[in-house]
Amino acid sequence: MLALAWRDNPDDVREFVEDRGYRVPIAIANEGLTRELRVVGVPTRCLASPDGRVLQIASGDDWRALLRAYAGM
């Protein structure tokens, strides 16, 4: 799992993560990456395979079922 911060100040992101005790890698996304991943708002969830396939996960979708289906592609 990788979390991406978008349009955020790195110091604010660091403080947010530390305050909440998150333990996942977090990167600051640039506009090119967010455009490629079709991010239009936050939060946005997607799965990206090593070969570059991206599956968008709509809010409210059963992401576990989507992950199982995606893994079988």
ChimeraX attribute file (.defattr): number of C-alpha atoms within 10 A of each C-alpha:
attribute: neighborCount
match mode: 1-to-1
recipient: residues
	/A:1	7
	/A:2	9
	/A:3	12
	/A:4	19
	/A:5	17
	/A:6	19
	/A:7	11
	/A:8	11
	/A:9	10
	/A:10	13
	/A:11	9
	/A:12	10
	/A:13	17
	/A:14	11
	/A:15	11
	/A:16	12
	/A:17	15
	/A:18	11
	/A:19	9
	/A:20	8
	/A:21	9
	/A:22	10
	/A:23	8
	/A:24	10
	/A:25	10
	/A:26	15
	/A:27	13
	/A:28	15
	/A:29	15
	/A:30	12
	/A:31	12
	/A:32	9
	/A:33	13
	/A:34	17
	/A:35	11
	/A:36	9
	/A:37	17
	/A:38	13
	/A:39	16
	/A:40	9
	/A:41	8
	/A:42	8
	/A:43	11
	/A:44	15
	/A:45	15
	/A:46	14
	/A:47	18
	/A:48	12
	/A:49	10
	/A:50	7
	/A:51	6
	/A:52	8
	/A:53	9
	/A:54	15
	/A:55	15
	/A:56	16
	/A:57	15
	/A:58	12
	/A:59	10
	/A:60	6
	/A:61	10
	/A:62	10
	/A:63	17
	/A:64	9
	/A:65	10
	/A:66	15
	/A:67	14
	/A:68	10
	/A:69	10
	/A:70	16
	/A:71	9
	/A:72	7
	/A:73	5
